[in-house]
């Protein structure tokens, strides 16, 4: 079995996908052949090779028609390719064939999220949470948080992210999004707390280090902000928002040379982007300031 996750853009929301179960098919040669193509499709899905996954899963579907697991996996493949209408059709087929396949229902809800149908998605996730046999209810709770965040109902988003964490204590993405909600409310101490929790749960969480740096910068804890954002840059030197933040923090700490170095890196990488222009303004402001006078002995 393989699990996947769909990464969103700013503010780095993450929609969890489900694990694809082992295939149940009739016995005999057809079973083995269908199982082979199904497993190949699942493997390709995990590797991000969506066209190959679709090809294999369609073959499995032809060998074992009316199989909920195949319809579900094919829905995942279409969703991964951004073919949301086809994905919804597949999830609906899977749910009709197996009404207890709550994972397909959750994934159906994530397509509604992707299409901006937040209220419809919330109703779907509520149905998922009613299933007492659903083995991963934290996914539906988390996705409820995403839906309410999309609706700009931050308090409701916080409530559901907290529920997702209760259901799974090491839920780093729920901690991260919860921290971002507190950041949106300008409650930086709470944001710092949950960004640190996300990092403790997943020490490779690059975005959490960066956002922790942002929150610490707001609290004027510049040494700690610099330490956090350095870790994000160590993981990905091409992470330009983190490089920009390092430049601004160095400036606030009085290290103009290092500040200019980091800002110049951003400008050279993306001179026409909003971030590049912002770095240019920051650098010009920094250069216009008189040099600091040496301290008296």
LUMFISE-183922 format. One record per residue (C-alpha): residue in three letters; y, z, x. Coordinates in steps of 0.5 Angstrom, whole numbers, plus 500, padded with zeros to 3 digits. Layout:
[node "ALA", [Y, Z, X]]
...
***
This chain:
[node "UNK", [500, 500, 500]]
[node "UNK", [507, 499, 502]]
[node "UNK", [514, 502, 500]]
[node "UNK", [520, 498, 500]]
[node "UNK", [528, 500, 499]]
[node "UNK", [533, 495, 497]]
[node "UNK", [540, 497, 501]]
[node "UNK", [546, 496, 497]]
[node "UNK", [553, 495, 500]]
[node "UNK", [559, 500, 500]]
[node "UNK", [558, 505, 499]]
[node "UNK", [551, 504, 502]]
[node "UNK", [548, 506, 495]]
[node "UNK", [540, 505, 496]]
[node "UNK", [535, 503, 490]]
[node "UNK", [528, 506, 491]]
[node "UNK", [523, 501, 490]]
[node "UNK", [516, 503, 488]]
[node "UNK", [509, 503, 492]]
[node "UNK", [505, 497, 490]]
[node "UNK", [498, 499, 488]]
[node "UNK", [491, 497, 490]]
[node "UNK", [489, 491, 485]]
[node "UNK", [484, 492, 480]]
[node "UNK", [480, 485, 478]]
[node "UNK", [474, 483, 475]]
[node "UNK", [468, 484, 480]]
[node "UNK", [465, 478, 484]]
[node "UNK", [468, 472, 489]]
[node "UNK", [474, 472, 484]]
[node "UNK", [476, 479, 485]]
[node "UNK", [475, 478, 493]]
[node "UNK", [480, 472, 493]]
[node "UNK", [485, 475, 488]]
[node "UNK", [485, 481, 492]]
[node "UNK", [486, 477, 499]]
[node "UNK", [492, 473, 496]]
[node "UNK", [495, 480, 493]]
[node "UNK", [495, 484, 499]]
[node "UNK", [497, 478, 503]]
[node "UNK", [503, 478, 498]]
[node "UNK", [504, 485, 499]]
[node "UNK", [504, 485, 506]]
[node "UNK", [509, 479, 506]]
[node "UNK", [514, 483, 501]]
[node "UNK", [514, 489, 506]]
[node "UNK", [516, 484, 512]]
[node "UNK", [521, 481, 508]]
[node "UNK", [518, 474, 507]]
[node "UNK", [519, 473, 500]]
[node "UNK", [518, 466, 499]]
[node "UNK", [511, 467, 502]]
[node "UNK", [510, 473, 498]]
[node "UNK", [511, 469, 492]]
[node "UNK", [506, 464, 494]]
[node "UNK", [501, 469, 495]]
[node "UNK", [502, 473, 489]]
[node "UNK", [502, 467, 484]]
[node "UNK", [496, 465, 487]]
[node "UNK", [493, 472, 486]]
[node "UNK", [496, 471, 479]]
[node "UNK", [492, 465, 477]]
[node "UNK", [486, 468, 479]]
[node "UNK", [487, 474, 475]]
[node "UNK", [491, 473, 469]]
[node "UNK", [493, 478, 465]]
[node "UNK", [493, 483, 471]]
[node "UNK", [499, 488, 471]]
[node "UNK", [499, 490, 478]]
[node "UNK", [500, 483, 480]]
[node "UNK", [505, 482, 475]]
[node "UNK", [509, 488, 478]]
[node "UNK", [508, 485, 485]]
[node "UNK", [511, 479, 483]]
[node "UNK", [517, 482, 480]]
[node "UNK", [518, 486, 486]]
[node "UNK", [518, 479, 490]]
[node "UNK", [523, 476, 485]]
[node "UNK", [528, 482, 485]]
[node "UNK", [527, 481, 493]]
[node "UNK", [529, 474, 493]]
[node "UNK", [535, 476, 488]]
[node "UNK", [532, 472, 482]]
[node "UNK", [533, 478, 477]]
[node "UNK", [532, 474, 471]]
[node "UNK", [525, 472, 473]]
[node "UNK", [524, 479, 476]]
[node "UNK", [525, 482, 469]]
[node "UNK", [520, 477, 466]]
[node "UNK", [515, 480, 470]]
[node "UNK", [516, 487, 470]]
[node "UNK", [516, 486, 462]]
[node "UNK", [509, 483, 463]]
[node "UNK", [507, 488, 467]]
[node "UNK", [509, 494, 462]]
[node "UNK", [506, 490, 456]]
[node "UNK", [500, 490, 460]]
[node "UNK", [500, 497, 462]]
[node "UNK", [505, 501, 458]]
[node "UNK", [503, 507, 463]]
[node "UNK", [506, 503, 469]]
[node "UNK", [512, 507, 469]]
[node "UNK", [514, 504, 476]]
[node "UNK", [515, 497, 473]]
[node "UNK", [519, 501, 468]]
[node "UNK", [523, 504, 474]]
[node "UNK", [524, 497, 477]]
[node "UNK", [526, 494, 471]]
[node "UNK", [532, 499, 471]]
[node "UNK", [534, 497, 478]]
[node "UNK", [535, 490, 476]]
[node "UNK", [539, 492, 470]]
[node "UNK", [543, 496, 475]]
[node "UNK", [544, 490, 480]]
[node "UNK", [546, 486, 474]]
[node "UNK", [551, 491, 472]]
[node "UNK", [548, 493, 466]]
[node "UNK", [549, 501, 467]]
[node "UNK", [548, 504, 460]]
[node "UNK", [542, 500, 459]]
[node "UNK", [539, 502, 466]]
[node "UNK", [540, 509, 464]]
[node "UNK", [536, 509, 458]]
[node "UNK", [530, 506, 462]]
[node "UNK", [531, 511, 467]]
[node "UNK", [531, 516, 462]]
[node "UNK", [524, 513, 459]]
[node "UNK", [521, 514, 466]]
[node "UNK", [523, 521, 466]]
[node "UNK", [520, 523, 460]]
[node "UNK", [513, 521, 463]]
[node "UNK", [510, 527, 465]]
[node "UNK", [505, 523, 469]]
[node "UNK", [510, 519, 473]]
[node "UNK", [508, 521, 480]]
[node "UNK", [515, 519, 483]]
[node "UNK", [520, 522, 478]]
[node "UNK", [525, 523, 484]]
[node "UNK", [526, 515, 484]]
[node "UNK", [529, 515, 476]]
[node "UNK", [533, 521, 477]]
[node "UNK", [536, 518, 484]]
[node "UNK", [537, 511, 480]]
[node "UNK", [541, 515, 474]]
[node "UNK", [545, 517, 479]]
[node "UNK", [547, 510, 482]]
[node "UNK", [548, 508, 475]]
[node "UNK", [553, 514, 473]]
[node "UNK", [556, 512, 480]]
[node "UNK", [557, 505, 478]]
[node "UNK", [560, 508, 471]]
[node "UNK", [565, 512, 476]]
[node "UNK", [563, 518, 472]]
[node "UNK", [562, 522, 479]]
[node "UNK", [560, 529, 476]]
[node "UNK", [554, 526, 472]]
[node "UNK", [552, 522, 479]]
[node "UNK", [552, 529, 482]]
[node "UNK", [548, 532, 477]]
[node "UNK", [543, 527, 478]]
[node "UNK", [543, 526, 485]]
[node "UNK", [542, 534, 485]]
[node "UNK", [536, 533, 480]]
[node "UNK", [533, 528, 485]]
[node "UNK", [533, 533, 491]]
[node "UNK", [530, 538, 487]]
[node "UNK", [524, 533, 485]]
[node "UNK", [524, 531, 492]]
[node "UNK", [527, 536, 498]]
[node "UNK", [527, 531, 503]]
[node "UNK", [530, 526, 499]]
[node "UNK", [535, 523, 505]]
[node "UNK", [538, 518, 501]]
[node "UNK", [540, 522, 495]]
[node "UNK", [543, 527, 500]]
[node "UNK", [547, 522, 503]]
[node "UNK", [550, 519, 496]]
[node "UNK", [551, 526, 493]]
[node "UNK", [555, 527, 500]]
[node "UNK", [559, 521, 498]]
[node "UNK", [560, 523, 491]]
[node "UNK", [563, 530, 494]]
[node "UNK", [567, 525, 499]]
[node "UNK", [570, 521, 493]]
[node "UNK", [572, 528, 490]]
[node "UNK", [576, 530, 497]]
[node "UNK", [571, 536, 497]]
[node "UNK", [570, 535, 505]]
[node "UNK", [566, 541, 506]]
[node "UNK", [561, 539, 501]]
[node "UNK", [561, 532, 503]]
[node "UNK", [559, 535, 510]]
[node "UNK", [554, 540, 508]]
[node "UNK", [550, 534, 505]]
[node "UNK", [551, 529, 510]]
[node "UNK", [548, 534, 515]]
[node "UNK", [542, 535, 510]]
[node "UNK", [541, 528, 510]]
[node "UNK", [541, 527, 518]]
[node "UNK", [536, 533, 518]]
[node "UNK", [532, 530, 513]]
[node "UNK", [532, 523, 517]]
[node "UNK", [535, 523, 524]]
[node "UNK", [535, 515, 524]]
[node "UNK", [540, 515, 518]]
[node "UNK", [546, 511, 522]]
[node "UNK", [550, 511, 516]]
[node "UNK", [550, 518, 515]]
[node "UNK", [552, 520, 522]]
[node "UNK", [558, 515, 521]]
[node "UNK", [560, 518, 514]]
[node "UNK", [559, 525, 517]]
[node "UNK", [565, 523, 522]]
[node "UNK", [569, 520, 517]]
[node "UNK", [569, 527, 513]]
[node "UNK", [570, 531, 519]]
[node "UNK", [576, 527, 521]]
[node "UNK", [579, 529, 514]]
[node "UNK", [578, 536, 516]]
[node "UNK", [581, 535, 523]]
[node "UNK", [575, 537, 526]]
[node "UNK", [576, 531, 531]]
[node "UNK", [571, 533, 537]]
[node "UNK", [565, 534, 531]]
[node "UNK", [567, 527, 528]]
[node "UNK", [567, 524, 535]]
[node "UNK", [560, 527, 536]]
[node "UNK", [558, 524, 530]]
[node "UNK", [560, 517, 530]]
[node "UNK", [558, 517, 537]]
[node "UNK", [551, 517, 535]]
[node "UNK", [552, 512, 530]]
[node "UNK", [555, 507, 535]]
[node "UNK", [549, 509, 540]]
[node "UNK", [544, 507, 534]]
[node "UNK", [548, 500, 533]]
[node "UNK", [554, 498, 538]]
[node "UNK", [556, 493, 533]]
[node "UNK", [557, 498, 528]]
[node "UNK", [565, 496, 527]]
[node "UNK", [567, 501, 522]]
[node "UNK", [564, 507, 527]]
[node "UNK", [567, 503, 533]]
[node "UNK", [574, 503, 529]]
[node "UNK", [573, 511, 527]]
[node "UNK", [572, 513, 534]]
[node "UNK", [578, 509, 536]]
[node "UNK", [583, 513, 531]]
[node "UNK", [579, 520, 533]]
[node "UNK", [581, 518, 540]]
[node "UNK", [588, 517, 539]]
[node "UNK", [588, 523, 535]]
[node "UNK", [585, 527, 541]]
[node "UNK", [591, 524, 545]]
[node "UNK", [586, 520, 549]]
[node "UNK", [590, 513, 549]]
[node "UNK", [586, 509, 554]]
[node "UNK", [579, 510, 550]]
[node "UNK", [583, 509, 543]]
[node "UNK", [585, 502, 545]]
[node "UNK", [579, 500, 548]]
[node "UNK", [575, 502, 542]]
[node "UNK", [580, 499, 537]]
[node "UNK", [581, 492, 542]]
[node "UNK", [573, 492, 541]]
[node "UNK", [574, 491, 534]]
[node "UNK", [580, 486, 534]]
[node "UNK", [576, 482, 539]]
[node "UNK", [570, 482, 534]]
[node "UNK", [573, 481, 528]]
[node "UNK", [581, 479, 529]]
[node "UNK", [582, 476, 522]]
[node "UNK", [578, 481, 518]]
[node "UNK", [581, 487, 514]]
[node "UNK", [578, 492, 519]]
[node "UNK", [581, 488, 525]]
[node "UNK", [588, 487, 522]]
[node "UNK", [588, 495, 521]]
[node "UNK", [585, 496, 528]]
[node "UNK", [591, 491, 531]]
[node "UNK", [596, 496, 527]]
[node "UNK", [593, 502, 529]]
[node "UNK", [593, 499, 537]]
[node "UNK", [601, 497, 536]]
[node "UNK", [603, 504, 533]]
[node "UNK", [599, 507, 539]]
[node "UNK", [602, 503, 544]]
[node "UNK", [609, 504, 541]]
[node "UNK", [609, 512, 542]]
[node "UNK", [612, 514, 549]]
[node "UNK", [607, 517, 554]]
[node "UNK", [605, 524, 554]]
[node "UNK", [609, 528, 559]]
[node "UNK", [605, 532, 564]]
[node "UNK", [604, 539, 562]]
[node "UNK", [608, 544, 567]]
[node "UNK", [605, 548, 572]]
***
